[in-house]
Amino acid sequence: MATYRTVSEAETIALGERLARELPPRGVVLLIGNLGAGKTTLAKGIVNGLGAAAPDEVSSPTFTLIHEYGEGRVYHVDLYRLDEPREVATLGLEEIFERDGLVLIEWGERFPRLLPANRTEIRIRSVGDEEREIEVRQTWDML
């Protein structure tokens, strides 16, 4: 597990760009944290670091649930508005997991049994007005 600290939105985006180089080109990444923790900000950096879209083109998929960037190189999913596993099942995530892209999922920890056991988990915690603590770890079959 690696732990990082950022003190601004720009630093959080830059960390996402750096992490993009370390993440597998195909896989699932859970972005875990409270509302306002910086999940979408980190996603902006990851998407930009993969060359799929500029940070200002990346937004939270809260209402659309799934955004696709770079012609399927990155999928950004937000499960915040969903309450039941059956609602998540209607999104077709299994099909997306089989594609050759990286899948970033906000609020995925709410439905762990619906997600691949082999994934990266990034936990983001606010420790001040702008400061964030960000932990990155690989998870295999911990369900």
Secondary structure, 3 states (H helix, E strand, C coil): CEEEEECCHHHHHHHHHHHHHHCCCCEEEEEECCCCCCHHHHHHHHHHHCCCCCHHHCCCCCCCCEEEECCCCEEEEECCCCCCHHHHHCCCHHHHHCCCCEEEEECHHHCHHHCCCCEEEEEEEECCCCCEEEEEEEECCCC
